[in-house]
Amino acid sequence: MIERIKTLLLDHQINPASTIEYEVNGELHVYSLEQIAAAYMEASEASQHIFVEALEKALHEGKKGVQSYFEKMGQLLLMSTLSQQFET
């Protein structure tokens, strides 16, 4: 599935290695589009399909739609990662 996501992005001239930066309490966290997608591909098969379907809708909105989509998905990933760190 990750190869399909990469192909979708490349078909729309979007580099999967592009990064999004988040700053939390002065600490910088950087995720590539590919890293964000790969993290979601570890979820259930149904969740994977939802991720790809939402990405396809974002692609119809153009690069800004894709950027917004990955920014939001990356924020969710970052919040999940940070909350797991605080639990341990």
C-alpha positions in Angstrom: 0.0 0.0 0.0 2.9 2.4 0.7 4.1 2.0 -2.9 0.6 3.0 -4.1 0.8 6.2 -1.9 4.3 7.0 -3.2 3.0 6.6 -6.8 0.0 8.8 -6.1 2.2 11.5 -4.8 4.7 11.2 -7.6 2.0 11.3 -10.2 1.0 14.7 -8.8 4.6 15.9 -8.7 4.8 15.7 -4.9 8.0 14.3 -3.5 7.3 11.6 -0.8 10.5 12.6 0.9 9.2 16.2 1.5 9.1 17.0 5.2 6.8 18.8 7.6 8.2 20.4 10.7 6.4 20.7 14.0 7.6 22.5 17.1 6.5 21.3 20.5 7.8 23.1 23.6 10.8 24.4 21.6 11.7 20.9 20.3 11.6 20.4 16.5 10.0 17.2 15.2 10.3 16.5 11.4 8.4 13.9 9.5 8.5 13.1 5.8 5.3 12.4 3.9 6.5 8.9 3.5 7.1 8.4 7.2 3.6 9.7 8.0 2.0 7.4 5.5 4.1 4.4 6.6 3.0 5.0 10.2 -0.7 4.8 9.2 0.0 1.7 7.1 0.7 -0.1 10.3 -3.0 0.3 11.3 -5.8 -2.1 10.3 -6.5 -2.7 6.7 -9.8 -0.7 7.0 -7.8 2.2 8.4 -5.3 1.9 5.6 -8.0 2.2 3.0 -9.5 5.2 4.7 -6.1 6.9 4.7 -5.6 6.3 1.0 -9.2 7.4 0.1 -8.7 10.6 2.1 -5.4 11.2 0.4 -7.0 10.7 -3.0 -9.6 13.4 -2.1 -6.8 15.7 -1.0 -5.0 15.2 -4.3 -8.1 16.5 -6.1 -7.7 19.7 -4.1 -4.1 20.1 -5.4 -0.8 20.5 -3.5 -2.4 22.7 -0.8 -4.9 20.0 -0.1 -2.2 17.4 0.2 -0.1 19.6 2.4 -3.0 20.3 4.7 -3.9 16.6 4.8 -0.3 15.5 5.7 0.1 18.3 8.2 -3.1 17.1 10.1 -2.1 13.5 9.8 1.4 14.3 11.0 0.0 16.2 14.0 -2.1 13.2 15.0 1.0 11.0 14.7 3.1 13.4 16.7 0.5 13.6 19.5 0.3 9.8 19.6 4.0 9.5 19.8 4.4 12.1 22.5 1.6 10.6 24.6 3.2 7.2 24.4 6.5 8.7 25.6 4.7 10.2 28.7 3.0 6.9 29.5 6.3 5.1 29.9 
